[in-house]
Amino acid sequence: MIDLRKYNIKVSTIMPGSVATNFNDHEVTEKDAWKIQPEDIGHLVLDLLKMNPRTLPSKIEVRPSKPNS
């Protein structure tokens, strides 16, 4: 992030908790509904891109809002 700042390139780290994906050969089912959905991360990325240029969220940690039930 610091190395790229002089080129007006911003770097943000998104650290998601449980996401319903096919990572590691996992098959997404209805049991994964409590997890963060991939489109939620996509919305987060779009929100970052829309932020005022004077703002730089360096780290964003997101977790599911409801526990596994």
mmJSON file of the N, C-alpha and C atoms, coordinates in Angstrom:
{"data_MODEL":{"atom_site":{
"group_PDB":["ATOM","ATOM","ATOM","ATOM","ATOM","ATOM","ATOM","ATOM","ATOM","ATOM","ATOM","ATOM","ATOM","ATOM","ATOM","ATOM","ATOM","ATOM","ATOM","ATOM","ATOM","ATOM","ATOM","ATOM","ATOM","ATOM","ATOM","ATOM","ATOM","ATOM","ATOM","ATOM","ATOM","ATOM","ATOM","ATOM","ATOM","ATOM","ATOM","ATOM","ATOM","ATOM","ATOM","ATOM","ATOM","ATOM","ATOM","ATOM","ATOM","ATOM","ATOM","ATOM","ATOM","ATOM","ATOM","ATOM","ATOM","ATOM","ATOM","ATOM","ATOM","ATOM","ATOM","ATOM","ATOM","ATOM","ATOM","ATOM","ATOM","ATOM","ATOM","ATOM","ATOM","ATOM","ATOM","ATOM","ATOM","ATOM","ATOM","ATOM","ATOM","ATOM","ATOM","ATOM","ATOM","ATOM","ATOM","ATOM","ATOM","ATOM","ATOM","ATOM","ATOM","ATOM","ATOM","ATOM","ATOM","ATOM","ATOM","ATOM","ATOM","ATOM","ATOM","ATOM","ATOM","ATOM","ATOM","ATOM","ATOM","ATOM","ATOM","ATOM","ATOM","ATOM","ATOM","ATOM","ATOM","ATOM","ATOM","ATOM","ATOM","ATOM","ATOM","ATOM","ATOM","ATOM","ATOM","ATOM","ATOM","ATOM","ATOM","ATOM","ATOM","ATOM","ATOM","ATOM","ATOM","ATOM","ATOM","ATOM","ATOM","ATOM","ATOM","ATOM","ATOM","ATOM","ATOM","ATOM","ATOM","ATOM","ATOM","ATOM","ATOM","ATOM","ATOM","ATOM","ATOM","ATOM","ATOM","ATOM","ATOM","ATOM","ATOM","ATOM","ATOM","ATOM","ATOM","ATOM","ATOM","ATOM","ATOM","ATOM","ATOM","ATOM","ATOM","ATOM","ATOM","ATOM","ATOM","ATOM","ATOM","ATOM","ATOM","ATOM","ATOM","ATOM","ATOM","ATOM","ATOM","ATOM","ATOM","ATOM","ATOM","ATOM","ATOM","ATOM","ATOM","ATOM","ATOM","ATOM","ATOM","ATOM","ATOM","ATOM","ATOM","ATOM","ATOM"],
"id":[1,2,3,4,5,6,7,8,9,10,11,12,13,14,15,16,17,18,19,20,21,22,23,24,25,26,27,28,29,30,31,32,33,34,35,36,37,38,39,40,41,42,43,44,45,46,47,48,49,50,51,52,53,54,55,56,57,58,59,60,61,62,63,64,65,66,67,68,69,70,71,72,73,74,75,76,77,78,79,80,81,82,83,84,85,86,87,88,89,90,91,92,93,94,95,96,97,98,99,100,101,102,103,104,105,106,107,108,109,110,111,112,113,114,115,116,117,118,119,120,121,122,123,124,125,126,127,128,129,130,131,132,133,134,135,136,137,138,139,140,141,142,143,144,145,146,147,148,149,150,151,152,153,154,155,156,157,158,159,160,161,162,163,164,165,166,167,168,169,170,171,172,173,174,175,176,177,178,179,180,181,182,183,184,185,186,187,188,189,190,191,192,193,194,195,196,197,198,199,200,201,202,203,204,205,206,207],
"type_symbol":["N","C","C","N","C","C","N","C","C","N","C","C","N","C","C","N","C","C","N","C","C","N","C","C","N","C","C","N","C","C","N","C","C","N","C","C","N","C","C","N","C","C","N","C","C","N","C","C","N","C","C","N","C","C","N","C","C","N","C","C","N","C","C","N","C","C","N","C","C","N","C","C","N","C","C","N","C","C","N","C","C","N","C","C","N","C","C","N","C","C","N","C","C","N","C","C","N","C","C","N","C","C","N","C","C","N","C","C","N","C","C","N","C","C","N","C","C","N","C","C","N","C","C","N","C","C","N","C","C","N","C","C","N","C","C","N","C","C","N","C","C","N","C","C","N","C","C","N","C","C","N","C","C","N","C","C","N","C","C","N","C","C","N","C","C","N","C","C","N","C","C","N","C","C","N","C","C","N","C","C","N","C","C","N","C","C","N","C","C","N","C","C","N","C","C","N","C","C","N","C","C","N","C","C","N","C","C"],
"label_atom_id":["N","CA","C","N","CA","C","N","CA","C","N","CA","C","N","CA","C","N","CA","C","N","CA","C","N","CA","C","N","CA","C","N","CA","C","N","CA","C","N","CA","C","N","CA","C","N","CA","C","N","CA","C","N","CA","C","N","CA","C","N","CA","C","N","CA","C","N","CA","C","N","CA","C","N","CA","C","N","CA","C","N","CA","C","N","CA","C","N","CA","C","N","CA","C","N","CA","C","N","CA","C","N","CA","C","N","CA","C","N","CA","C","N","CA","C","N","CA","C","N","CA","C","N","CA","C","N","CA","C","N","CA","C","N","CA","C","N","CA","C","N","CA","C","N","CA","C","N","CA","C","N","CA","C","N","CA","C","N","CA","C","N","CA","C","N","CA","C","N","CA","C","N","CA","C","N","CA","C","N","CA","C","N","CA","C","N","CA","C","N","CA","C","N","CA","C","N","CA","C","N","CA","C","N","CA","C","N","CA","C","N","CA","C","N","CA","C","N","CA","C","N","CA","C","N","CA","C","N","CA","C","N","CA","C","N","CA","C","N","CA","C"],
"label_alt_id":[null,null,null,null,null,null,null,null,null,null,null,null,null,null,null,null,null,null,null,null,null,null,null,null,null,null,null,null,null,null,null,null,null,null,null,null,null,null,null,null,null,null,null,null,null,null,null,null,null,null,null,null,null,null,null,null,null,null,null,null,null,null,null,null,null,null,null,null,null,null,null,null,null,null,null,null,null,null,null,null,null,null,null,null,null,null,null,null,null,null,null,null,null,null,null,null,null,null,null,null,null,null,null,null,null,null,null,null,null,null,null,null,null,null,null,null,null,null,null,null,null,null,null,null,null,null,null,null,null,null,null,null,null,null,null,null,null,null,null,null,null,null,null,null,null,null,null,null,null,null,null,null,null,null,null,null,null,null,null,null,null,null,null,null,null,null,null,null,null,null,null,null,null,null,null,null,null,null,null,null,null,null,null,null,null,null,null,null,null,null,null,null,null,null,null,null,null,null,null,null,null,null,null,null,null,null,null],
"label_comp_id":["MET","MET","MET","ILE","ILE","ILE","ASP","ASP","ASP","LEU","LEU","LEU","ARG","ARG","ARG","LYS","LYS","LYS","TYR","TYR","TYR","ASN","ASN","ASN","ILE","ILE","ILE","LYS","LYS","LYS","VAL","VAL","VAL","SER","SER","SER","THR","THR","THR","ILE","ILE","ILE","MET","MET","MET","PRO","PRO","PRO","GLY","GLY","GLY","SER","SER","SER","VAL","VAL","VAL","ALA","ALA","ALA","THR","THR","THR","ASN","ASN","ASN","PHE","PHE","PHE","ASN","ASN","ASN","ASP","ASP","ASP","HIS","HIS","HIS","GLU","GLU","GLU","VAL","VAL","VAL","THR","THR","THR","GLU","GLU","GLU","LYS","LYS","LYS","ASP","ASP","ASP","ALA","ALA","ALA","TRP","TRP","TRP","LYS","LYS","LYS","ILE","ILE","ILE","GLN","GLN","GLN","PRO","PRO","PRO","GLU","GLU","GLU","ASP","ASP","ASP","ILE","ILE","ILE","GLY","GLY","GLY","HIS","HIS","HIS","LEU","LEU","LEU","VAL","VAL","VAL","LEU","LEU","LEU","ASP","ASP","ASP","LEU","LEU","LEU","LEU","LEU","LEU","LYS","LYS","LYS","MET","MET","MET","ASN","ASN","ASN","PRO","PRO","PRO","ARG","ARG","ARG","THR","THR","THR","LEU","LEU","LEU","PRO","PRO","PRO","SER","SER","SER","LYS","LYS","LYS","ILE","ILE","ILE","GLU","GLU","GLU","VAL","VAL","VAL","ARG","ARG","ARG","PRO","PRO","PRO","SER","SER","SER","LYS","LYS","LYS","PRO","PRO","PRO","ASN","ASN","ASN","SER","SER","SER"],
"label_asym_id":["A","A","A","A","A","A","A","A","A","A","A","A","A","A","A","A","A","A","A","A","A","A","A","A","A","A","A","A","A","A","A","A","A","A","A","A","A","A","A","A","A","A","A","A","A","A","A","A","A","A","A","A","A","A","A","A","A","A","A","A","A","A","A","A","A","A","A","A","A","A","A","A","A","A","A","A","A","A","A","A","A","A","A","A","A","A","A","A","A","A","A","A","A","A","A","A","A","A","A","A","A","A","A","A","A","A","A","A","A","A","A","A","A","A","A","A","A","A","A","A","A","A","A","A","A","A","A","A","A","A","A","A","A","A","A","A","A","A","A","A","A","A","A","A","A","A","A","A","A","A","A","A","A","A","A","A","A","A","A","A","A","A","A","A","A","A","A","A","A","A","A","A","A","A","A","A","A","A","A","A","A","A","A","A","A","A","A","A","A","A","A","A","A","A","A","A","A","A","A","A","A","A","A","A","A","A","A"],
"label_entity_id":["1","1","1","1","1","1","1","1","1","1","1","1","1","1","1","1","1","1","1","1","1","1","1","1","1","1","1","1","1","1","1","1","1","1","1","1","1","1","1","1","1","1","1","1","1","1","1","1","1","1","1","1","1","1","1","1","1","1","1","1","1","1","1","1","1","1","1","1","1","1","1","1","1","1","1","1","1","1","1","1","1","1","1","1","1","1","1","1","1","1","1","1","1","1","1","1","1","1","1","1","1","1","1","1","1","1","1","1","1","1","1","1","1","1","1","1","1","1","1","1","1","1","1","1","1","1","1","1","1","1","1","1","1","1","1","1","1","1","1","1","1","1","1","1","1","1","1","1","1","1","1","1","1","1","1","1","1","1","1","1","1","1","1","1","1","1","1","1","1","1","1","1","1","1","1","1","1","1","1","1","1","1","1","1","1","1","1","1","1","1","1","1","1","1","1","1","1","1","1","1","1","1","1","1","1","1","1"],
"label_seq_id":[1,1,1,2,2,2,3,3,3,4,4,4,5,5,5,6,6,6,7,7,7,8,8,8,9,9,9,10,10,10,11,11,11,12,12,12,13,13,13,14,14,14,15,15,15,16,16,16,17,17,17,18,18,18,19,19,19,20,20,20,21,21,21,22,22,22,23,23,23,24,24,24,25,25,25,26,26,26,27,27,27,28,28,28,29,29,29,30,30,30,31,31,31,32,32,32,33,33,33,34,34,34,35,35,35,36,36,36,37,37,37,38,38,38,39,39,39,40,40,40,41,41,41,42,42,42,43,43,43,44,44,44,45,45,45,46,46,46,47,47,47,48,48,48,49,49,49,50,50,50,51,51,51,52,52,52,53,53,53,54,54,54,55,55,55,56,56,56,57,57,57,58,58,58,59,59,59,60,60,60,61,61,61,62,62,62,63,63,63,64,64,64,65,65,65,66,66,66,67,67,67,68,68,68,69,69,69],
"pdbx_PDB_ins_code":[null,null,null,null,null,null,null,null,null,null,null,null,null,null,null,null,null,null,null,null,null,null,null,null,null,null,null,null,null,null,null,null,null,null,null,null,null,null,null,null,null,null,null,null,null,null,null,null,null,null,null,null,null,null,null,null,null,null,null,null,null,null,null,null,null,null,null,null,null,null,null,null,null,null,null,null,null,null,null,null,null,null,null,null,null,null,null,null,null,null,null,null,null,null,null,null,null,null,null,null,null,null,null,null,null,null,null,null,null,null,null,null,null,null,null,null,null,null,null,null,null,null,null,null,null,null,null,null,null,null,null,null,null,null,null,null,null,null,null,null,null,null,null,null,null,null,null,null,null,null,null,null,null,null,null,null,null,null,null,null,null,null,null,null,null,null,null,null,null,null,null,null,null,null,null,null,null,null,null,null,null,null,null,null,null,null,null,null,null,null,null,null,null,null,null,null,null,null,null,null,null,null,null,null,null,null,null],
"Cartn_x":[0.821,0.0,0.869,1.844,2.693,3.513,3.994,4.801,4.006,2.703,1.884,1.197,1.188,0.5,0.981,2.275,2.823,2.31,1.766,1.188,-0.328,-0.854,-2.289,-3.051,-2.411,-3.036,-3.334,-4.585,-5.003,-5.075,-4.738,-4.801,-5.605,-6.642,-7.449,-7.448,-7.381,-7.433,-8.809,-9.488,-10.793,-10.58,-10.978,-10.799,-12.176,-12.736,-14.071,-14.027,-15.097,-15.277,-15.822,-16.769,-17.328,-18.107,-17.676,-18.329,-18.805,-20.002,-20.575,-19.97,-18.889,-18.225,-17.922,-17.432,-17.026,-15.547,-14.944,-13.535,-13.256,-12.136,-11.687,-12.7,-13.3,-14.267,-15.526,-15.85,-17.074,-18.27,-19.325,-20.557,-21.509,-21.864,-22.744,-24.161,-24.752,-26.124,-26.918,-28.168,-29.016,-28.445,-27.656,-27.039,-26.028,-25.603,-24.645,-25.325,-26.649,-27.388,-26.985,-26.499,-26.108,-24.79,-24.044,-22.729,-22.848,-21.763,-21.679,-21.774,-22.534,-22.68,-21.642,-21.183,-20.17,-20.59,-21.875,-22.333,-22.205,-22.236,-22.022,-20.605,-19.642,-18.257,-18.144,-18.842,-18.848,-19.388,-20.469,-21.024,-20.017,-19.308,-18.292,-17.193,-16.763,-15.74,-16.268,-17.511,-18.092,-18.167,-18.542,-18.583,-17.199,-16.168,-14.797,-14.438,-14.834,-14.521,-15.259,-16.408,-17.212,-16.812,-15.927,-15.543,-14.834,-14.977,-14.291,-12.786,-12.127,-10.691,-9.81,-10.284,-9.461,-9.537,-10.373,-10.588,-9.935,-9.232,-8.6,-8.834,-9.832,-9.984,-8.892,-7.957,-6.835,-7.193,-8.006,-8.389,-9.878,-10.551,-11.975,-12.209,-12.694,-12.994,-14.509,-15.031,-16.47,-16.758,-17.826,-18.237,-19.738,-20.225,-21.68,-22.366,-23.533,-24.212,-25.023,-25.307,-26.073,-25.212,-25.254,-24.485,-25.089,-24.305,-24.769,-25.863,-27.029,-28.117,-28.653],
"Cartn_y":[-1.187,0.0,1.256,1.305,2.498,2.681,1.579,1.658,2.176,1.91,2.291,3.634,4.154,5.42,6.549,6.606,7.692,7.629,6.482,6.329,6.487,6.953,7.137,5.808,4.735,3.413,3.062,2.737,2.389,0.872,0.4,-1.024,-1.205,-2.027,-2.373,-3.888,-4.344,-5.775,-6.113,-7.049,-7.509,-8.879,-8.99,-10.232,-10.792,-11.62,-12.146,-13.367,-13.522,-14.733,-15.817,-16.561,-17.671,-17.161,-17.596,-17.208,-18.475,-18.432,-19.586,-19.668,-20.414,-20.582,-22.057,-22.332,-23.691,-23.918,-23.05,-23.172,-24.537,-25.115,-26.395,-27.52,-27.472,-28.484,-28.561,-27.482,-27.444,-27.235,-27.981,-27.79,-26.94,-25.764,-24.845,-25.421,-25.452,-25.945,-24.934,-25.276,-24.398,-24.222,-25.17,-25.063,-23.921,-23.412,-22.308,-20.937,-20.917,-19.657,-18.652,-19.117,-18.216,-17.51,-18.026,-17.461,-16.194,-15.448,-14.31,-14.862,-14.195,-14.63,-13.92,-14.556,-13.927,-12.539,-12.361,-11.048,-9.983,-10.393,-9.436,-8.866,-9.719,-9.258,-8.364,-8.728,-7.889,-6.499,-6.405,-5.099,-4.306,-4.993,-4.344,-3.738,-4.479,-3.976,-2.739,-2.803,-1.641,-0.43,-0.658,0.445,1.061,0.235,0.751,1.628,1.183,1.943,3.271,3.359,4.584,5.566,5.154,6.024,7.282,8.316,9.561,9.303,9.867,9.617,9.943,10.79,11.128,10.054,9.024,7.978,6.677,6.028,4.751,3.764,2.9,1.829,0.791,0.66,-0.242,-1.696,-1.943,-3.313,-3.352,-4.315,-4.481,-5.937,-6.135,-7.481,-7.628,-8.647,-8.873,-10.303,-10.44,-11.744,-11.904,-13.127,-13.32,-12.684,-12.095,-11.418,-12.375,-13.564,-14.548,-15.799,-16.368,-17.594,-18.768,-19.78,-21.011,-21.599,-21.832,-22.393,-23.662],
"Cartn_z":[0.0,0.0,0.0,0.856,0.95,-0.327,-0.892,-2.113,-3.298,-3.334,-4.485,-4.318,-3.118,-2.837,-3.74,-4.021,-4.856,-6.293,-6.694,-8.037,-8.015,-6.911,-6.711,-6.837,-6.407,-6.386,-4.937,-4.687,-3.333,-3.186,-2.014,-1.711,-0.428,-0.518,0.654,0.794,2.013,2.291,2.828,2.163,2.625,3.268,4.515,5.273,5.63,4.747,5.024,5.933,6.687,7.479,6.571,7.032,6.264,5.052,3.875,2.625,1.923,1.394,0.689,-0.712,-0.84,-2.131,-2.372,-3.564,-3.916,-3.64,-2.843,-2.508,-1.882,-2.248,-1.688,-1.952,-3.136,-3.586,-2.72,-2.01,-1.202,-2.132,-1.923,-2.686,-1.851,-2.372,-1.656,-1.64,-0.445,-0.275,0.542,0.824,1.64,3.046,3.5,4.828,4.906,3.739,3.692,3.657,3.773,3.667,4.746,5.893,6.984,6.689,5.727,5.414,4.563,4.517,3.606,2.19,1.348,-0.033,-0.898,-1.971,-2.827,-3.319,-3.603,-4.076,-2.994,-1.716,-0.623,-0.682,-0.983,-1.126,-2.354,-3.415,-4.62,-4.334,-3.549,-3.171,-2.343,-1.488,-0.667,-1.547,-2.549,-3.48,-4.225,-4.688,-5.376,-4.454,-3.2,-2.237,-2.043,-2.015,-1.897,-3.089,-4.276,-5.488,-5.542,-4.885,-4.891,-3.791,-2.906,-1.791,-2.282,-1.491,-1.783,-1.886,-2.88,-3.077,-1.869,-0.983,0.192,1.275,1.055,2.05,1.605,2.523,2.22,3.36,3.222,4.212,3.955,4.854,4.596,4.881,5.906,6.249,6.566,5.964,6.211,6.605,7.802,8.284,8.332,7.657,7.65,8.086,8.844,9.359,9.111,9.058,8.957,10.163,9.931,11.038,11.9,11.373,12.146,12.333,13.508,13.725,12.974,12.772,12.157,13.036,12.441,13.257,12.675],
"occupancy":[1.0,1.0,1.0,1.0,1.0,1.0,1.0,1.0,1.0,1.0,1.0,1.0,1.0,1.0,1.0,1.0,1.0,1.0,1.0,1.0,1.0,1.0,1.0,1.0,1.0,1.0,1.0,1.0,1.0,1.0,1.0,1.0,1.0,1.0,1.0,1.0,1.0,1.0,1.0,1.0,1.0,1.0,1.0,1.0,1.0,1.0,1.0,1.0,1.0,1.0,1.0,1.0,1.0,1.0,1.0,1.0,1.0,1.0,1.0,1.0,1.0,1.0,1.0,1.0,1.0,1.0,1.0,1.0,1.0,1.0,1.0,1.0,1.0,1.0,1.0,1.0,1.0,1.0,1.0,1.0,1.0,1.0,1.0,1.0,1.0,1.0,1.0,1.0,1.0,1.0,1.0,1.0,1.0,1.0,1.0,1.0,1.0,1.0,1.0,1.0,1.0,1.0,1.0,1.0,1.0,1.0,1.0,1.0,1.0,1.0,1.0,1.0,1.0,1.0,1.0,1.0,1.0,1.0,1.0,1.0,1.0,1.0,1.0,1.0,1.0,1.0,1.0,1.0,1.0,1.0,1.0,1.0,1.0,1.0,1.0,1.0,1.0,1.0,1.0,1.0,1.0,1.0,1.0,1.0,1.0,1.0,1.0,1.0,1.0,1.0,1.0,1.0,1.0,1.0,1.0,1.0,1.0,1.0,1.0,1.0,1.0,1.0,1.0,1.0,1.0,1.0,1.0,1.0,1.0,1.0,1.0,1.0,1.0,1.0,1.0,1.0,1.0,1.0,1.0,1.0,1.0,1.0,1.0,1.0,1.0,1.0,1.0,1.0,1.0,1.0,1.0,1.0,1.0,1.0,1.0,1.0,1.0,1.0,1.0,1.0,1.0,1.0,1.0,1.0,1.0,1.0,1.0],
"B_iso_or_equiv":[0.0,0.0,0.0,0.0,0.0,0.0,0.0,0.0,0.0,0.0,0.0,0.0,0.0,0.0,0.0,0.0,0.0,0.0,0.0,0.0,0.0,0.0,0.0,0.0,0.0,0.0,0.0,0.0,0.0,0.0,0.0,0.0,0.0,0.0,0.0,0.0,0.0,0.0,0.0,0.0,0.0,0.0,0.0,0.0,0.0,0.0,0.0,0.0,0.0,0.0,0.0,0.0,0.0,0.0,0.0,0.0,0.0,0.0,0.0,0.0,0.0,0.0,0.0,0.0,0.0,0.0,0.0,0.0,0.0,0.0,0.0,0.0,0.0,0.0,0.0,0.0,0.0,0.0,0.0,0.0,0.0,0.0,0.0,0.0,0.0,0.0,0.0,0.0,0.0,0.0,0.0,0.0,0.0,0.0,0.0,0.0,0.0,0.0,0.0,0.0,0.0,0.0,0.0,0.0,0.0,0.0,0.0,0.0,0.0,0.0,0.0,0.0,0.0,0.0,0.0,0.0,0.0,0.0,0.0,0.0,0.0,0.0,0.0,0.0,0.0,0.0,0.0,0.0,0.0,0.0,0.0,0.0,0.0,0.0,0.0,0.0,0.0,0.0,0.0,0.0,0.0,0.0,0.0,0.0,0.0,0.0,0.0,0.0,0.0,0.0,0.0,0.0,0.0,0.0,0.0,0.0,0.0,0.0,0.0,0.0,0.0,0.0,0.0,0.0,0.0,0.0,0.0,0.0,0.0,0.0,0.0,0.0,0.0,0.0,0.0,0.0,0.0,0.0,0.0,0.0,0.0,0.0,0.0,0.0,0.0,0.0,0.0,0.0,0.0,0.0,0.0,0.0,0.0,0.0,0.0,0.0,0.0,0.0,0.0,0.0,0.0,0.0,0.0,0.0,0.0,0.0,0.0],
"pdbx_formal_charge":[null,null,null,null,null,null,null,null,null,null,null,null,null,null,null,null,null,null,null,null,null,null,null,null,null,null,null,null,null,null,null,null,null,null,null,null,null,null,null,null,null,null,null,null,null,null,null,null,null,null,null,null,null,null,null,null,null,null,null,null,null,null,null,null,null,null,null,null,null,null,null,null,null,null,null,null,null,null,null,null,null,null,null,null,null,null,null,null,null,null,null,null,null,null,null,null,null,null,null,null,null,null,null,null,null,null,null,null,null,null,null,null,null,null,null,null,null,null,null,null,null,null,null,null,null,null,null,null,null,null,null,null,null,null,null,null,null,null,null,null,null,null,null,null,null,null,null,null,null,null,null,null,null,null,null,null,null,null,null,null,null,null,null,null,null,null,null,null,null,null,null,null,null,null,null,null,null,null,null,null,null,null,null,null,null,null,null,null,null,null,null,null,null,null,null,null,null,null,null,null,null,null,null,null,null,null,null],
"auth_seq_id":[1,1,1,2,2,2,3,3,3,4,4,4,5,5,5,6,6,6,7,7,7,8,8,8,9,9,9,10,10,10,11,11,11,12,12,12,13,13,13,14,14,14,15,15,15,16,16,16,17,17,17,18,18,18,19,19,19,20,20,20,21,21,21,22,22,22,23,23,23,24,24,24,25,25,25,26,26,26,27,27,27,28,28,28,29,29,29,30,30,30,31,31,31,32,32,32,33,33,33,34,34,34,35,35,35,36,36,36,37,37,37,38,38,38,39,39,39,40,40,40,41,41,41,42,42,42,43,43,43,44,44,44,45,45,45,46,46,46,47,47,47,48,48,48,49,49,49,50,50,50,51,51,51,52,52,52,53,53,53,54,54,54,55,55,55,56,56,56,57,57,57,58,58,58,59,59,59,60,60,60,61,61,61,62,62,62,63,63,63,64,64,64,65,65,65,66,66,66,67,67,67,68,68,68,69,69,69],
"auth_comp_id":["MET","MET","MET","ILE","ILE","ILE","ASP","ASP","ASP","LEU","LEU","LEU","ARG","ARG","ARG","LYS","LYS","LYS","TYR","TYR","TYR","ASN","ASN","ASN","ILE","ILE","ILE","LYS","LYS","LYS","VAL","VAL","VAL","SER","SER","SER","THR","THR","THR","ILE","ILE","ILE","MET","MET","MET","PRO","PRO","PRO","GLY","GLY","GLY","SER","SER","SER","VAL","VAL","VAL","ALA","ALA","ALA","THR","THR","THR","ASN","ASN","ASN","PHE","PHE","PHE","ASN","ASN","ASN","ASP","ASP","ASP","HIS","HIS","HIS","GLU","GLU","GLU","VAL","VAL","VAL","THR","THR","THR","GLU","GLU","GLU","LYS","LYS","LYS","ASP","ASP","ASP","ALA","ALA","ALA","TRP","TRP","TRP","LYS","LYS","LYS","ILE","ILE","ILE","GLN","GLN","GLN","PRO","PRO","PRO","GLU","GLU","GLU","ASP","ASP","ASP","ILE","ILE","ILE","GLY","GLY","GLY","HIS","HIS","HIS","LEU","LEU","LEU","VAL","VAL","VAL","LEU","LEU","LEU","ASP","ASP","ASP","LEU","LEU","LEU","LEU","LEU","LEU","LYS","LYS","LYS","MET","MET","MET","ASN","ASN","ASN","PRO","PRO","PRO","ARG","ARG","ARG","THR","THR","THR","LEU","LEU","LEU","PRO","PRO","PRO","SER","SER","SER","LYS","LYS","LYS","ILE","ILE","ILE","GLU","GLU","GLU","VAL","VAL","VAL","ARG","ARG","ARG","PRO","PRO","PRO","SER","SER","SER","LYS","LYS","LYS","PRO","PRO","PRO","ASN","ASN","ASN","SER","SER","SER"],
"auth_asym_id":["A","A","A","A","A","A","A","A","A","A","A","A","A","A","A","A","A","A","A","A","A","A","A","A","A","A","A","A","A","A","A","A","A","A","A","A","A","A","A","A","A","A","A","A","A","A","A","A","A","A","A","A","A","A","A","A","A","A","A","A","A","A","A","A","A","A","A","A","A","A","A","A","A","A","A","A","A","A","A","A","A","A","A","A","A","A","A","A","A","A","A","A","A","A","A","A","A","A","A","A","A","A","A","A","A","A","A","A","A","A","A","A","A","A","A","A","A","A","A","A","A","A","A","A","A","A","A","A","A","A","A","A","A","A","A","A","A","A","A","A","A","A","A","A","A","A","A","A","A","A","A","A","A","A","A","A","A","A","A","A","A","A","A","A","A","A","A","A","A","A","A","A","A","A","A","A","A","A","A","A","A","A","A","A","A","A","A","A","A","A","A","A","A","A","A","A","A","A","A","A","A","A","A","A","A","A","A"],
"auth_atom_id":["N","CA","C","N","CA","C","N","CA","C","N","CA","C","N","CA","C","N","CA","C","N","CA","C","N","CA","C","N","CA","C","N","CA","C","N","CA","C","N","CA","C","N","CA","C","N","CA","C","N","CA","C","N","CA","C","N","CA","C","N","CA","C","N","CA","C","N","CA","C","N","CA","C","N","CA","C","N","CA","C","N","CA","C","N","CA","C","N","CA","C","N","CA","C","N","CA","C","N","CA","C","N","CA","C","N","CA","C","N","CA","C","N","CA","C","N","CA","C","N","CA","C","N","CA","C","N","CA","C","N","CA","C","N","CA","C","N","CA","C","N","CA","C","N","CA","C","N","CA","C","N","CA","C","N","CA","C","N","CA","C","N","CA","C","N","CA","C","N","CA","C","N","CA","C","N","CA","C","N","CA","C","N","CA","C","N","CA","C","N","CA","C","N","CA","C","N","CA","C","N","CA","C","N","CA","C","N","CA","C","N","CA","C","N","CA","C","N","CA","C","N","CA","C","N","CA","C","N","CA","C","N","CA","C","N","CA","C","N","CA","C"],
"pdbx_PDB_model_num":[1,1,1,1,1,1,1,1,1,1,1,1,1,1,1,1,1,1,1,1,1,1,1,1,1,1,1,1,1,1,1,1,1,1,1,1,1,1,1,1,1,1,1,1,1,1,1,1,1,1,1,1,1,1,1,1,1,1,1,1,1,1,1,1,1,1,1,1,1,1,1,1,1,1,1,1,1,1,1,1,1,1,1,1,1,1,1,1,1,1,1,1,1,1,1,1,1,1,1,1,1,1,1,1,1,1,1,1,1,1,1,1,1,1,1,1,1,1,1,1,1,1,1,1,1,1,1,1,1,1,1,1,1,1,1,1,1,1,1,1,1,1,1,1,1,1,1,1,1,1,1,1,1,1,1,1,1,1,1,1,1,1,1,1,1,1,1,1,1,1,1,1,1,1,1,1,1,1,1,1,1,1,1,1,1,1,1,1,1,1,1,1,1,1,1,1,1,1,1,1,1,1,1,1,1,1,1]
}}}
